[in-house]
């Protein structure tokens, strides 16, 4: 990018922060919250200037804290139910593919903001929260960064039973499937696992033959499930296509048909 392009992107957050700080430095504020982005922590591809601007915000908050002033920063990941990504499915899928990790919802954003305003972040995380940085089985591009080593090691294995360890990855299982039938079973298991989580149901209470309309699968939940499908199975579905797909078994067939991981 040109310097002008870089400067245009960072201008509002860098100059804006200094303007707020210089104007309010003598005012005894109750709170000062910077809305940053997880892109600053992971260095999201194609967003160097945006990442730099958000990294500045986090450093700026630490500068204010060093002066004994109020300050907190919230590094938000993709927000699933409000804003630009929620209204632009194709862009949301691309961000999900690039960034990896989890999304958050509006209620979580507001809860974090409330915690920042009330001062509850001071004692637990030095007034800096990073959201969405859970390494998924598909392993996002940033997972090999040394600063995420502890997350990577935690994601590689999960302890169960009497110390036995298993690798949990629907993406890897789909890659290893030897036929369409195996692929569909893997996708069905993945869908059951995700749906049981977002709907707060036991997997045993879900039936792959039942219509999705039997469950509380509204558009917000559908976006989260769609993002999961994109990450795990590398298949791009529209939310409407997901909601109108019939039952879980039919949805699994559709995913296998569109997945880049299924070639037979």
KOLTOR-874367 format. One record per residue (C-alpha): residue number from 1; residue in one letter; chain; x, y, z negated. Coordinates in nm, 3 decimals, decimal comma. Layout:
// residues N
seq:type:mol:X:Y:Z
NUM:A:A:X:Y:Z;
...
// end
This chain:
// residues 264
seq:type:mol:X:Y:Z
1:X:A:0,000:0,000:0,000;
2:X:A:0,105:0,361:0,035;
3:X:A:0,184:0,575:-0,266;
4:X:A:-0,131:0,778:-0,197;
5:X:A:-0,344:0,463:-0,206;
6:X:A:-0,181:0,355:-0,531;
7:X:A:-0,223:0,698:-0,691;
8:X:A:-0,588:0,721:-0,586;
9:X:A:-0,672:0,396:-0,767;
10:X:A:-0,488:0,469:-1,092;
11:X:A:-0,576:0,839:-1,111;
12:X:A:-0,907:0,815:-1,296;
13:X:A:-0,784:0,580:-1,570;
14:X:A:-0,437:0,729:-1,617;
15:X:A:-0,513:1,101:-1,590;
16:X:A:-0,860:1,054:-1,738;
17:X:A:-0,718:0,885:-2,049;
18:X:A:-0,460:1,157:-2,103;
19:X:A:-0,727:1,424:-2,059;
20:X:A:-0,948:1,263:-2,324;
21:X:A:-0,650:1,215:-2,555;
22:X:A:-0,515:1,568:-2,523;
23:X:A:-0,859:1,723:-2,563;
24:X:A:-0,956:1,514:-2,867;
25:X:A:-0,619:1,458:-3,036;
26:X:A:-0,706:1,699:-3,319;
27:X:A:-1,062:1,570:-3,360;
28:X:A:-1,117:1,301:-3,630;
29:X:A:-1,285:1,043:-3,405;
30:X:A:-1,477:0,743:-3,538;
31:X:A:-1,374:0,536:-3,235;
32:X:A:-1,194:0,555:-2,898;
33:X:A:-1,264:0,256:-2,671;
34:X:A:-1,092:0,193:-2,339;
35:X:A:-1,273:-0,043:-2,099;
36:X:A:-0,989:-0,231:-1,932;
37:X:A:-0,977:-0,550:-1,725;
38:X:A:-0,833:-0,900:-1,753;
39:X:A:-0,682:-0,829:-1,410;
40:X:A:-0,416:-0,630:-1,594;
41:X:A:-0,311:-0,939:-1,790;
42:X:A:-0,303:-1,180:-1,497;
43:X:A:-0,198:-0,947:-1,215;
44:X:A:-0,488:-1,036:-0,987;
45:X:A:-0,385:-1,083:-0,624;
46:X:A:-0,477:-0,796:-0,396;
47:X:A:-0,538:-0,562:-0,693;
48:X:A:-0,190:-0,441:-0,787;
49:X:A:-0,293:-0,079:-0,841;
50:X:A:-0,611:-0,176:-1,028;
51:X:A:-0,410:-0,415:-1,248;
52:X:A:-0,153:-0,143:-1,318;
53:X:A:-0,422:0,106:-1,419;
54:X:A:-0,569:-0,139:-1,668;
55:X:A:-0,228:-0,234:-1,807;
56:X:A:-0,174:0,137:-1,865;
57:X:A:-0,497:0,157:-2,063;
58:X:A:-0,380:-0,118:-2,299;
59:X:A:-0,042:0,050:-2,348;
60:X:A:-0,215:0,384:-2,397;
61:X:A:-0,431:0,237:-2,675;
62:X:A:-0,119:0,106:-2,851;
63:X:A:0,034:0,455:-2,817;
64:X:A:-0,267:0,611:-2,991;
65:X:A:-0,251:0,348:-3,265;
66:X:A:0,118:0,427:-3,318;
67:X:A:0,014:0,789:-3,382;
68:X:A:-0,240:0,676:-3,642;
69:X:A:-0,536:0,753:-3,415;
70:X:A:-0,845:0,544:-3,345;
71:X:A:-0,825:0,327:-3,035;
72:X:A:-0,930:-0,014:-2,898;
73:X:A:-0,915:-0,175:-2,555;
74:X:A:-1,141:-0,439:-2,405;
75:X:A:-1,004:-0,641:-2,114;
76:X:A:-1,322:-0,757:-1,941;
77:X:A:-1,332:-1,049:-1,702;
78:X:A:-1,603:-1,082:-1,435;
79:X:A:-1,947:-0,992:-1,577;
80:X:A:-2,202:-1,239:-1,444;
81:X:A:-2,539:-1,073:-1,491;
82:X:A:-2,502:-0,697:-1,435;
83:X:A:-2,296:-0,470:-1,215;
84:X:A:-2,130:-0,501:-0,877;
85:X:A:-2,037:-0,871:-0,890;
86:X:A:-2,382:-0,976:-1,004;
87:X:A:-2,530:-0,797:-0,703;
88:X:A:-2,273:-0,920:-0,448;
89:X:A:-2,257:-1,299:-0,444;
90:X:A:-1,984:-1,331:-0,181;
91:X:A:-1,751:-1,097:-0,368;
92:X:A:-1,828:-1,271:-0,697;
93:X:A:-1,734:-1,607:-0,546;
94:X:A:-1,405:-1,465:-0,417;
95:X:A:-1,322:-1,307:-0,753;
96:X:A:-1,406:-1,635:-0,926;
97:X:A:-1,178:-1,823:-0,688;
98:X:A:-0,890:-1,579:-0,738;
99:X:A:-0,922:-1,498:-1,106;
100:X:A:-1,039:-1,833:-1,243;
101:X:A:-1,130:-1,860:-1,610;
102:X:A:-1,473:-1,781:-1,755;
103:X:A:-1,721:-1,506:-1,684;
104:X:A:-1,900:-1,312:-1,957;
105:X:A:-2,250:-1,167:-1,973;
106:X:A:-2,385:-0,824:-2,060;
107:X:A:-2,475:-0,928:-2,414;
108:X:A:-2,115:-1,034:-2,478;
109:X:A:-1,983:-0,704:-2,342;
110:X:A:-2,214:-0,511:-2,574;
111:X:A:-2,113:-0,728:-2,871;
112:X:A:-1,745:-0,660:-2,802;
113:X:A:-1,816:-0,289:-2,768;
114:X:A:-1,999:-0,293:-3,101;
115:X:A:-1,702:-0,469:-3,263;
116:X:A:-1,463:-0,210:-3,120;
117:X:A:-1,677:0,081:-3,239;
118:X:A:-1,720:-0,065:-3,588;
119:X:A:-1,346:-0,127:-3,627;
120:X:A:-1,372:-0,507:-3,655;
121:X:A:-1,099:-0,558:-3,393;
122:X:A:-0,830:-0,393:-3,602;
123:X:A:-0,751:-0,679:-3,836;
124:X:A:-0,775:-0,970:-3,592;
125:X:A:-0,619:-0,874:-3,259;
126:X:A:-0,445:-0,536:-3,292;
127:X:A:-0,747:-0,365:-3,133;
128:X:A:-0,699:-0,545:-2,800;
129:X:A:-0,935:-0,815:-2,668;
130:X:A:-0,874:-1,015:-2,347;
131:X:A:-1,176:-1,205:-2,218;
132:X:A:-1,214:-1,495:-1,974;
133:X:A:-0,865:-1,637:-2,017;
134:X:A:-0,963:-2,001:-2,058;
135:X:A:-0,767:-2,219:-1,820;
136:X:A:-1,014:-2,428:-1,625;
137:X:A:-0,933:-2,778:-1,496;
138:X:A:-0,883:-2,627:-1,149;
139:X:A:-0,587:-2,427:-1,287;
140:X:A:-0,603:-2,059:-1,180;
141:X:A:-0,299:-1,908:-1,011;
142:X:A:-0,191:-1,725:-1,328;
143:X:A:-0,176:-2,041:-1,542;
144:X:A:0,196:-2,098:-1,476;
145:X:A:0,286:-1,757:-1,615;
146:X:A:0,496:-1,817:-1,927;
147:X:A:0,277:-1,599:-2,145;
148:X:A:-0,015:-1,836:-2,087;
149:X:A:0,179:-2,151:-2,175;
150:X:A:-0,018:-2,218:-2,494;
151:X:A:-0,345:-2,197:-2,300;
152:X:A:-0,213:-2,425:-2,027;
153:X:A:-0,099:-2,692:-2,272;
154:X:A:-0,433:-2,679:-2,452;
155:X:A:-0,620:-2,721:-2,125;
156:X:A:-0,415:-3,012:-1,993;
157:X:A:-0,534:-3,259:-2,254;
158:X:A:-0,822:-3,284:-2,496;
159:X:A:-0,802:-3,503:-2,804;
160:X:A:-1,086:-3,749:-2,853;
161:X:A:-1,162:-4,039:-3,086;
162:X:A:-0,857:-4,180:-3,266;
163:X:A:-0,595:-3,970:-3,091;
164:X:A:-0,653:-4,087:-2,734;
165:X:A:-0,608:-3,807:-2,481;
166:X:A:-0,780:-3,756:-2,150;
167:X:A:-0,743:-3,506:-1,870;
168:X:A:-1,074:-3,338:-1,800;
169:X:A:-1,105:-3,214:-1,443;
170:X:A:-1,404:-3,253:-1,214;
171:X:A:-1,196:-3,094:-0,941;
172:X:A:-0,929:-3,365:-0,968;
173:X:A:-1,193:-3,637:-0,990;
174:X:A:-1,361:-3,513:-0,673;
175:X:A:-1,027:-3,508:-0,493;
176:X:A:-0,970:-3,868:-0,603;
177:X:A:-1,312:-3,991:-0,485;
178:X:A:-1,278:-4,256:-0,212;
179:X:A:-1,625:-4,232:-0,059;
180:X:A:-1,935:-4,014:-0,048;
181:X:A:-2,107:-4,214:-0,319;
182:X:A:-1,816:-4,162:-0,561;
183:X:A:-1,800:-3,794:-0,471;
184:X:A:-2,170:-3,745:-0,541;
185:X:A:-2,139:-3,920:-0,878;
186:X:A:-1,849:-3,691:-0,976;
187:X:A:-2,046:-3,382:-0,877;
188:X:A:-2,355:-3,505:-1,059;
189:X:A:-2,151:-3,555:-1,377;
190:X:A:-2,002:-3,210:-1,341;
191:X:A:-2,343:-3,051:-1,293;
192:X:A:-2,487:-3,236:-1,591;
193:X:A:-2,194:-3,123:-1,804;
194:X:A:-2,231:-2,759:-1,699;
195:X:A:-2,610:-2,746:-1,713;
196:X:A:-2,621:-2,904:-2,057;
197:X:A:-2,379:-2,634:-2,175;
198:X:A:-2,555:-2,330:-2,028;
199:X:A:-2,905:-2,458:-2,111;
200:X:A:-2,802:-2,577:-2,459;
201:X:A:-2,937:-2,927:-2,398;
202:X:A:-2,793:-3,272:-2,446;
203:X:A:-2,677:-3,435:-2,123;
204:X:A:-2,906:-3,727:-2,206;
205:X:A:-3,203:-3,490:-2,185;
206:X:A:-3,122:-3,404:-1,822;
207:X:A:-3,232:-3,626:-1,533;
208:X:A:-3,067:-3,601:-1,192;
209:X:A:-3,399:-3,697:-1,030;
210:X:A:-3,598:-3,419:-1,195;
211:X:A:-3,654:-3,091:-1,016;
212:X:A:-3,438:-2,801:-1,131;
213:X:A:-3,760:-2,607:-1,180;
214:X:A:-3,821:-2,829:-1,487;
215:X:A:-3,535:-2,653:-1,662;
216:X:A:-3,491:-2,288:-1,762;
217:X:A:-3,261:-2,219:-1,470;
218:X:A:-3,319:-1,847:-1,412;
219:X:A:-3,110:-1,635:-1,177;
220:X:A:-2,856:-1,538:-1,444;
221:X:A:-2,789:-1,900:-1,540;
222:X:A:-2,782:-1,988:-1,171;
223:X:A:-2,501:-1,738:-1,112;
224:X:A:-2,292:-1,904:-1,383;
225:X:A:-2,362:-2,250:-1,239;
226:X:A:-2,283:-2,123:-0,888;
227:X:A:-1,948:-1,987:-1,012;
228:X:A:-1,875:-2,325:-1,173;
229:X:A:-1,951:-2,500:-0,843;
230:X:A:-1,717:-2,263:-0,659;
231:X:A:-1,434:-2,322:-0,907;
232:X:A:-1,467:-2,696:-0,959;
233:X:A:-1,592:-2,825:-0,626;
234:X:A:-1,475:-2,552:-0,387;
235:X:A:-1,817:-2,518:-0,230;
236:X:A:-1,980:-2,181:-0,169;
237:X:A:-2,354:-2,179:-0,236;
238:X:A:-2,588:-1,885:-0,250;
239:X:A:-2,791:-1,851:-0,570;
240:X:A:-3,117:-1,890:-0,377;
241:X:A:-2,981:-2,205:-0,212;
242:X:A:-2,898:-2,345:-0,556;
243:X:A:-3,237:-2,263:-0,705;
244:X:A:-3,424:-2,415:-0,409;
245:X:A:-3,211:-2,728:-0,383;
246:X:A:-3,466:-2,960:-0,546;
247:X:A:-3,311:-3,186:-0,808;
248:X:A:-2,959:-3,238:-0,938;
249:X:A:-2,899:-3,537:-0,712;
250:X:A:-2,997:-3,336:-0,402;
251:X:A:-2,784:-3,045:-0,517;
252:X:A:-2,488:-3,281:-0,556;
253:X:A:-2,533:-3,399:-0,195;
254:X:A:-2,540:-3,037:-0,074;
255:X:A:-2,225:-2,955:-0,268;
256:X:A:-2,041:-3,257:-0,128;
257:X:A:-2,146:-3,157:0,223;
258:X:A:-2,005:-2,805:0,176;
259:X:A:-1,704:-2,886:-0,044;
260:X:A:-1,356:-2,838:0,097;
261:X:A:-1,247:-3,133:-0,118;
262:X:A:-1,472:-3,389:0,054;
263:X:A:-1,341:-3,482:0,398;
264:X:A:-1,497:-3,825:0,461;
// end
